[in-house]
Amino acid sequence: MKKLIWRVLITGLVLLVASACGPAVIPHLTPVPPQSVTALTFTAGETAPILWRGWTSYTSANAVTALAFDQDGNLWTGGPGGAVQWRPDGTYTQYTVEHGLARNRVNSIAVAPDGALWFGTGGGVSRFDGERWATYTTADGLAYDWVTSIAVAPDGALWFATGGGVSRFDGESWTTYATAGGLSLYRVNSIAAAPDGALWFGTWGGLLRFDGKGWTTYNIGDVTCCGTLPIAVATDGALWVGTDEGAWRFDGKGWTTYNLGDHQANSVQSIAVAADGTLWFGTIIGVSHFDGKDWTRYTTAATANGLADNWVTSMVTAPDGALWFGTLSHGVSRFDGKSWTTYTADGLASNRVTSIAVAPDGAAWFGFSTGGGVSRFDGEGWTAYTTADGLVSNAVLSIAVAPAGGLWLGTDKGVSRFDGKRWTTYTTADGLASNRVTSIAVAPDGAPWLGTGRERISRFDGKRWTTYTAPGDLADNAVSSIAVAPDGSLWFGTDKAVSRFDGEGWTTHTTPYHGEPWYHPRPMAAAPDGTVWFATDEGVSRFDGEGWTAYTTADGLASNAVLSIAVAPDDTLWFGTDKGVSRFDGKGWTTYTTADGLAYDSVTSIAVAPDGALWFGTSSGVTRYSPLE
């Protein structure tokens, strides 16, 4: 059988082996190709195929929300970027929807008695036996396709907490529970199996215990809001519950509350029981260890510690007794009781891509409003830029490329310009209207125009800053988007109307949209024919200079919630919505979703490359689409 092509999503570095007592290190393990995919015949070890011709997704494996060790001692991590198998020999494999996973967003992982891995995702539950993938959804008997937690009962049955109830699968048939003990099972966040065979379920309304025959309801002390509600059963059989108000212990008779520190420390995100029976609590400001008497907190701050990220989302105890911690965006950290080691995968800095720009050299740039700086992909490898390199802030809200190739990056602390070698930052101290730059467009003369939320717009000619305000210039100071038309004019979307600047004067367009005033336009785009397209909460509208035309789901748009717009070289229009991306060729509509190869259905940004390929930014990574490939 010919070896099939595998697109390498991430390139790794050689594992740096940590000394038992040495300082914390951050190795990059070497990636290897995934093995095989459902419904296709492969021999273990062969490379995986391209499931969707022309579509390629790139995700970050460093946002970790789930951890599990398989029977061979391999660590599996899951998050919005898919699943990763980390091997002890210094290699890792990343799996996404392209390889057989139901969705890239992995919420939970469990290992069944037969050794198979089960992954709870945003589109069902996927099973991987090391060679083949299989996915189960509501069509098979699962209560709901959004799976938040998985647990293996002592009898070998698997239990799944979903957004529509709790489902039990014995390998052949499914049983679903919608309510029990007077509580709804539609909001179950966690499941834990006790040594006595009982199962505990953490819900937003309280706790439930199932002994195989009946259900019992428990209130968590006097806590009325259960927050994240992770649960774990200790070696002594006591149940531990994490809430936004600290940790609670239930010994079968009464509750004991534990205050982990300040308010943030009490926001417990995860709980793990160590091999020695002690408890570990992951919070949003570090991890706390409790030995039954004393508490010890570990963070990124102290040099003696080596936690990768203070936001600890998940934890697991390894077969050798070491503790592993999944973090919000910086990979996984291992602690052997003396030293820390952090493991990260190369690639996209974050999965929540909110802005994209493609430079004349074809390199794609990706910004992350929630932090992470900016990532650059040149077609072969990734480069990350942060404040350590010269970027004014790691929260990148907008990106634009100048005709000469310079890059402008709007952040929450000003705007930075990168010429390929040097970084230059501008703030209000230099003349910028506001440091929060939410939109950027570069005019044909090379001057950038910057929208600053509710604080007017600014133009920079290379020497001086000019500010435009309302009334007088703009219709409103709250500018959400900027677009450059083929004739060189600029269009500004505001909260009250649309303003146009032709280089000499301003024109405002206030038009009815579905019988209502024009409010809160989202992104806009100017087509080669001179028309301008505007995204709103109620569809998309086209202005031809004289009149307006509205398009909605009734016409073929995937959803009326339009989040992004781009014009392709063939003059077709692409609209990113919360239910996929739609293409309009002037006559008909075509919609693409995760079923076609899109990383996630909510498309927040779109950019067109010089070669005609399109990039789609989502909350689960980015997808490149080239119809010619």
N, C-alpha and C positions, 0 to 999 in steps of 0.2 A: 504494500500500500504506500502510495506516495505520501511524503510528509507534508501536511497541510500548513498553510501560511498562518502565522500568529502575529498580530500587531502588538508590539511591545508597548504597553501603556506606561511603564515606569522602568527606569534604568537604575540599577543598584550599585553600590560600592562594596568593597570587601569588608567583611565583618571585622570590627576592631574588638578584640577579645579583652574584656575587663579583668583586671587583677582582682583577686578575692578581697583585698583590702585597699585597693587603689581608688583614685578619684572617679567621679561619675564620667562616663563616656557616652557618646551618641553614635553608635555604629549604624551604617546603612547596609542591610543585608542584600545579598544578590538575588534578584528576581529570576524565576524560571517560568517557562510557559505553563498555562493550565493544561489539564490532561484531556478531558473529554466532556461532551455535552449531550443532553437528553435528545433522543430521537435520531442521533447520528452514531454511526459505528466507528469506534476508535479503540485502539490498543492503549493500555495505560502507559503514559510516558510520551505519547504522540502529542503534537501541538494541536491547539483548538482552531476551528475554522472561523471565518468571518461570517457571522450569522446574517448580517444586513449589508449587502453590497453598497459601498459608498458612504456608510455611516461608521464613525469611530468615536468612542467616548473616552474621556480622560477624567479620572477622579483622584481624590486624595485619600490615601489609606491611613492618614494620621489623625483623623477624627474618629475616635473609638468609643462606641457605646455598648459593646458586648464582648465578652471574653469567655473562652472555654478551652480546655485541653482535651485532645482526643486520646484514644487508647495507645497511640504510639508515642505520646509525649510531645506532640506538636501543639503549639499555641495557635488558636484561631481567634481572629479579631473581626469585629463587624462594626459598621458605621454607615453614614450616608454615602460613602464611596465604595460600598460593596463588602466582600469578605476577603480576608487574607490569611493564608496558612504560613506561619513562621516556623521553620524547621531548625532543630538544634545544630545542623551542620552548616549553618550560615547562608541558607537560601530562603526565599519566600515566593509565594505565588498569590497573585491577586485575581479574584474572580468577580465578574460583574455580570450584567444581563447578557452581555455578548457571549458569555461562556455557559449560561444556563440558569443563573440566579434569577428568581422571579422579579425582583426589583433591586436597584442599587442600594436602597436604604434598608440596612439590616438593623433591626431593633434588638434581637435576641438570638442566642445560639445555645443548643443543647446537644449532648452526645447520647445516643440511644444505646441500649445494651448490646445491640449487634455491631456497634462501632460507627454507625452512620451518623453524619452531622445533619442537624436540622437548623434551619435559619428562618426566623420570623422576620418578614419584610413588610413593606408597604403595599405589596401586591400578592399576598398569600404566603405560604410556608414552603420552603424548598428543602429537599433531602438530597444529600450527596454521599455516596458510598465509596468515594475515592476514585471511581471511574465514570459514573453516570449521574446526571441530575434528574430529579423529578419534582414537579411543583404541584401543590394541592391548593385549591381555592374553594370559594363557596359552591362552585359547580360540583365539587367532590364531596362536600359535606361540612367544610369549615364554616364556622358561624359568620365570620367576616374576614375580609382579605387583609386588614391592617392588624398585624400580629405583634403585640407588645412584649410578651413573655412566654417562655417555654419551660416546662419542668417534666422530668421523668419520674413517674411514680414507682414505688417498690415492686409493683407487679409488671413493670416494663411498659405500661401504657404511657403515651405522651399527652400532656395537657397544654392547651394553647389559650392564652388570654388574648382576646381580640377586641375590636371596637364594637362588636355586636354580640358579645356573650363569650362563654368559656366552652371550648370544644375538647373532647377526649377522643384519642385515636388509638385503638388496640392493635393496629396493623392491618385490620380488615374493614372495620366499620367505625363510623363517627357517631358520637353522642354530644349534643349541645345543650348547655344550661343557660337560660336567659336570666332567671332570678333564683335566689335561694335565701332562705332565712329572712325574707322581707327586704333584701338588698338586691339592687340591680347589678347584674354581672356584665353590663355594657361598658363599665369604666374600670376594669381590672387592670392594675398597673404591674402586678408582680405575683409570682407563684413560688412557693417553697415546699419541698417535701420533708416531712419530719421522720425521725428514726422509727416511730411507731407505725409508720405507713400512712399517716394522715397527710392531707394536703392543706396548706394555708394559702388564702387568696387575699391580697391587699387591694381594696377598692377605695374610691373617693368617699364612700359613705361609711366605711369601717372595715372590719376583718371578718373573714369567713373560714371555717374549718370543716373539711369534708373527711369523714372517717371511712368512706366507702359505702356507707348506707344512708347517712343523714348529714344535714348541714347545721352548723351552730354559728350564731352571730356574736361578735365581740366588739365592744366599743373600746377605743384606744384611750384609756384613762379619761381625762376630761378634754382631750383634743377634739375640736370640731372640724378642723381643716387638716386633711391628711397630706397635703403637699405631694411630693414625689412618691412617697410610700414604698421604698424598697423594703423587703423583708428577708430574714435569714433565720435558720434554726441552728442554735449553738449545740455543741457536743453534749451539754447537759440536758438538752431537750427544750430549753427555754427559747421563746420566740423573741426576736429583736426586730423592731420596726423603726424605720427612719421617717421623719416628718420635717416640715419646715420649722418646727419648734424644738428640735432635738431628737434624741434617741429614746425609745421606750423598750422595756424588757417585761415580758409576760411569762411567769413561771407556772401558769396553769390555774393560779388562784387570784393573783393580784398583779398590779402594774407598778413598775418603778421607772421614774423618769430621770434622764441624764442630760445635763446642760453641757454642750461641747465647747462653749465659749460665747463669743458675741453672736449677733443675729445671723451673720453669714456662715459661721461655723456650725450653726444649728440646722442649716439647710442640707440635710443628708441626702445625697444622690445615690449612694450604693453602700452595701454592707458585705463583708466577707468574714468567714470564720477561718482562722489560721490552723495549721496542723497541730499547734500546741494548745488549741482551744481558745486562744485570745481573739478579741474582736477588732476589726478594722472598719472605719467609717470614712467614706469618701464624701467630701463636701465641695463647695465652690471656692474655698480658700485653702485647700490642702487636704491631707488625710490624717485622721486621728486614730491612735492605737490605744486600746483599753485592755489591761491585763487582769481586770477584776478589782483592782485597787487604784492604780494610777493611770493617768492619761498622758500620752506623748503625741505632739503634733509635728508633722513633717510637711514642709513647704518647699518652694523653689528659692526662697529668700536666703536661708542660711547656707553658708559654704559647706557645712558638714552634711547637708542633705543634697539629694540629687533628683528630686521629683521633677518631671519634665514640664508639668503644667499644674497649676493649683486647682483647676476644675477637674475633679476626678469623677468620671461618669460610671465606671465599672471596675470590678476587682475579681480576682480569682487566685486560688492557691494552687501552685504547681505540684506535681508529684514529688519533687525534691524538697518541698516545704517552702520555697521562695514565694513571695507575694508579687503579683503582677497588677499594675494599675493602668486602666485605660483612661486617657485624658481627652479633653474636649477638642484639641487641635494639634497636639504635639506628640502623637504616637503613644507607645506604651513604655512604662518604666518597671524595672524589676528590682526588688529589694530582697537581699538574702540575709538581712539582719545586721549587716555591717556596711555594705556598699551598694550603690545604686548604679544601674545601667539603663539607658534609654535607647529604644529602637525606633527608628523612623524610616519611612519609605520615600524615595525620591519621587518628584512629580509635582502636581498641582498643589499650591500652598493650602488651599481651602476648597471645600465643595460648594460653598455659597457664592457663586459667581454673580456679581451684580453689574459689572461693566466689562466691555470687550472693545478692543481696537486692534486693527491689523495694520502694521507698518508697510511702507512701500517695498521693503525687502521680503515681505511675506510672513514675518514673525508675528505671532499673535500675542497680545498682552491681555492679562486678566486681572481685574481688580475685585477686592473683597471688602464690602462696607463694614463687615463685622470684625475686621482685622485680618492680618496675614500679609499685608503689603500688596505687592503685585508680582505675578508670575509671567515669565516670558517663555514661549515655546517656539523654537526655530524649525520644527519639523523632525528633529532628531532628539534633542535634549531640552531640559528645563533649567531656567535660571530664576532665582527668587531675589527680589529687592525689597528691603525694609528700611526702617529708620537708621539701621546700622550702616547702610550704604549711602544715605543722603536724603531719602524720602522723608518729607516733613511729618507724616503720620502713616501708620499701618492701616488705617481705615480709609480705603480708597473708594470714593463715591462716584467718580466719573473719569473717563479717559478720552483723549482726543489726539489725533496724529496731525501734525502740520504738513503742508505740501512738501517741505524740504526734508521731512522725516523726523523732526523733533517730536518728542512726546510730552504732552501735558497731562498731569494727574491731579484731579481735584480731590481733596481730603477734608476731614473735619477740622483741620488746623492750618489750612492754607492750600496753595497750589504749588506743585513742584514741576519743574521742567527738566527733562533728561535728553541730552543731545547724543547719547551713546557712550559718552565718557564721563561727563560732569553733570552734577545735579545743582539746580538753582531753585531756591524757594522764595515765594512771595506771600506776604501776609497783609493784614490791615495796616501794619506799620509802613508798608511800601506804597499803599494806595488802594489795595483790594477792598471792595465794599464790605465783604464779610469773609471770615476764615472758613466758613462751611460752604464748599464749592460743590454743588449738586449736579451741575450740567456744564458742559464745555462744547464749543464748536469753533473751528478755525476757519476764518474767512479766506477768500481767494488771495488776499493781500498778505496772508500769513499771520494776521492779528488774531489772537484768541479772544473769544467772548465767553464770559463766565457767569453762569447763573448761581446765585448764592441763597437759594431758598427763599426766605421772606425779606432779604436785605438788598434788593436791587440787583442790577447786573453791572459787570465791569468789562472794559475793553483795554487791552494792552498793546501798544504799538511798538514795543521793544525798548521804549524809553519812558513813556508816561502812561499813567492810568487814567481812564475816563469812566465816570460812573453815570448811569442812566437810571432815572427813577420815574415813579408815577405820583401824581399826574404830570402830564407834560410830554413824556416820552412813552413809557410803557403804559399798558392798560392797568397793570397791577404789579407791585414789587415781588409778589410770590411767583417766581419763574421756575417752572418744573422741567422745561425742555427747550432746546435751541436747535434749529436746523438751518443749513445753508442751501438756498435754492440754486438751480443752474445759472440764473441770471446774476448771481452774486448777492442777492438780497438775503436778509436774515429774518427768520420767523421765531417768535418767542411765545411759548405756551404759558399762560398764567392762570391763576385761580378764577379770574373774572372774564377774560377774553383772550383773543390771539392778536399779537402785535407784529407788524412787519416793518423792517427798516431797510430802505433802498439805498442807503449811503448818504441821503440828504434829508429825508423826512420820515415821519412815522405814520402808519395807518393801523387802525384798530378794527377788528372784525368781531362783532358780537352777534352770533347767529343762533336761532333756535335749534335744538338737537332733540328730536323726539318730543317736541312741544315744550321743552324745558330750556332754561338758559344754559349756556356753555360753562360748565364748571370742571375744574380740576383735570384739564387734559394731561394725559401721560405723554410718553415720547411721540415725536413726530418725525416725518421723513419727507424730503422733497424728491419727486420723481423727475426723470429726464425730460418729460413732456411739460414740465412747469407746474404740474399739480402738486399740492401739498396734502399729506395724509396725517390725520390726527387720531390718536388713540384715546379712548375714554372708558368709563365704567359701563357704558351702554353700547359698545361696539366701536367701529372706526368710521371716521368721516373724511370725505375727500373734497378739497376746494380747488376749483379750476380757474379761479380769478374772478368769476362772476357768481357762481352758485355752488351749493353744497349737496353732496350725495352721501347718504348714510348706508352702511353695510352692517348687518347683524348675523346672528346664527340662522335667521330665516333665509339669508342669501347663501350661506355655506361656511361662514366663519365658525371656527371650532368653539369659541366662547365669546361672550360679549365683554368679558374682562380682559382687555387687551393691554399687555404689559410692555411690549417692545415692537419696533417696526424697522425694517431695512429694505432697501431697494437693491436687487441683484443686477449684475451686468446685462442680463437679458431683459431688463426692464420689468421683471415680475416683482410683485410686492410680497414680503414675508411678514407675518404677524404672529408674534409670540403671545400666547394666552395662558390661562391657568389650566387649560385642558389640551395642550398641544400647540403645534405651530401650523399655521395655515398659509398656503401659497395662493396668490391670485394673479392670473395671467391676463386680466382684463376682461375675460369671458367666464371662466370657471374657477372653482375653488378646489384645492386638495389639502387635506389635513394629515399631519404626521404626528404620531405619539410614540410612547415607549414600545408599542408593538412593532413599530417600524425601525427602531434603533435609537430613538431619542433617550438621553440619560434620565430625564424626568419630564413630566408633562407640563410643569409650570416653567415657562421660558421667560426669564426676566431681562435678557439682553441678547442682541443679535449683531453680528458684524460680518461684513463681506470681505474676503481676501482678494488680492489682485488676480489670482488664478480662477476666481469665480466660486470657490468653495465658501460655504456659510458656516459660521460658528454660532452655536446656541448656548447661552449661559443659563444654568439652572441651579437649584439648591442641592443637586446631587452630582455636581461636576459639569463639564462642558462636552458638547458633542460637535464634531466636525462632519459636515455633509458635502460631498462632491458627487453630483449626479453622473459625472463622467468616469468615475472610478468603479 
